[in-house]
Amino acid sequence: MEKRRLGKGLEALLGMSVEEAAAEVPPSQLPVDLIETNPFQPRRDFDPGELDALKRSLQTHGLLQPIVVRPTNGGYQVIAGERRLRAAKDAGWKEIPVRIVDFNDQQTFEAALVENLQRADLNPIEKALGFRDYLQQYGLTQEELAQRVGLDRATICNFLRLLELPPEVQDAVRGGQISNGHARALVSLDDPERQKSLCREIIRNGLSVRAVEQMVKAERNRTASGASSPSRQPPEKTHHIRDIEDELRCKFMVKVEIRLTGKDRGQFLIDFASNDDFERILELLRR
């Protein structure tokens, strides 16, 4: 079964696909040494096996579709087709067919992001980092980005929340040891150490997503019921409060907790891990 593709493609960004944007430009040959990689490329990991298969295909069939590049100072930068460029270099090609378009930085970022969402599945952490970097660089809201790439805002929000996980757990997601569903269940735990230990348990015992969701739910219920003595028990968080927490986590892209201390009383706790986080959150609060 063909995998479901995310988003509408570059039609949502540019009114056309990147190949259509370049179609009226005749292809030409460029030395591969003049073409640099895309600094906005959301893909961090290029699978060696996939690149080797693509290299063999280039050696047998040639390049069926030129890559798309834009001019830079003294050279060119790949916009679409970075895997093809890497495979061509591995195959020893000195030149490669290209179409040259005049894209600005934002269009280049968008093209790289959507091309990868559409054609070669990024792992969930790469998607989250791509969304986060784009939002921070261009100051768009999640709703605006969702419209540009043809996704639901909730989908982008769910990816961004994965960046709250400890690095060990993110690495397990990136390496395919646990799935996106596992990671989304772990995000709802408040204890990073428990997130890491449960992640190891998933890998060791092959736990299903459903099993992990049930374990997390049970732990959250135990925490809520045993946090303090009955006389001092804080009000239980309603689904509405938890939804607000999720909304704020997505807005600020950091961990946010609403801590209830009594009837109609409580605190908003917003984490930040760097000065950049602090300044970004402060600016959002001042809007």
C-alpha positions, 0 to 999 in steps of 0.5 A, a space after each residue: 500500500 502506498 504511504 499516505 503523503 503529508 501536505 498538499 505539496 508546493 502548490 500550497 506554498 508557491 502555487 505550483 510544484 517546484 518542478 513546475 516552477 522550473 519547467 519553463 527553464 531549459 535544463 542545463 549541465 553544471 559541475 557538481 562541485 559548484 553546487 552546495 547543499 541546502 542549509 535549510 534541509 530538514 533531513 539530518 540523516 541520509 540512509 546509506 542504503 537508499 543512497 547506494 540504490 539511487 547511485 546504482 539507478 543513476 549508473 544504469 538509467 541516468 538521471 530522469 529528472 534534473 535537480 533544481 538549484 538557485 544561484 548563490 555567490 560564486 556557485 549554486 545551491 540545491 533546492 530540490 534533489 539533494 539525494 540525487 546530487 549526493 548519489 551523483 557525486 558518489 557515482 563519480 559524476 562530474 556534471 549533473 542536469 539542473 534547472 535554475 530558479 530564482 528562489 529567496 531563502 524563505 521559498 527555499 526553506 519551504 521547498 526543502 521542507 515540503 519536498 521531504 514531507 512529500 517524497 521521502 519520509 523524514 523521521 518524526 524528530 526531523 519533521 519536528 525540527 524542520 517545523 520548529 526552525 521554520 517557525 522561529 526563523 520566519 515568525 509564523 504561527 502554527 496555524 499559518 504554517 499549517 495552511 502553507 504546507 497543507 497540514 492540520 495545526 494539531 499535526 504540527 503541534 504534535 510533532 513539536 511536542 516531541 522536542 520536549 522529550 529527553 535527547 535519549 528518547 529523541 534518538 530512539 525515535 530518530 533511529 526507528 527504535 520506537 515509533 511516533 505513537 510511542 513517543 507521543 504517549 511518552 510526551 504526556 509523562 512529566 518525569 524525564 527519567 521515567 520517559 527514558 526508562 519506559 523508552 528502554 522498556 519499549 525497546 527491550 520488550 517490544 511494547 505496543 503503542 496501545 500498551 504504552 498508552 495504558 501504562 502512561 494513563 495508569 501512572 498519571 492516575 496514580 500520580 494524581 491520586 497519590 500526590 498528597 493527603 486527601 485533606 490537601 489534595 489539589 483539584 484534579 485537572 479536567 480535560 479542558 485544563 489539559 487541553 489548554 496545557 497542550 495548546 500552550 505547549 504548542 504555542 511556546 514550543 516548551 513544556 508548560 504546566 498549569 498547577 492547581 493549588 485550590 479552587 480557582 487558584 493555581 500557577 502557570 509554569 513555563 520552562 525555558 532551556 536557553 536565553 533564546 527560549 526566554 527571549 522568544 517566549 517573552 516576545 510571545 507573551 508581550 504580543 
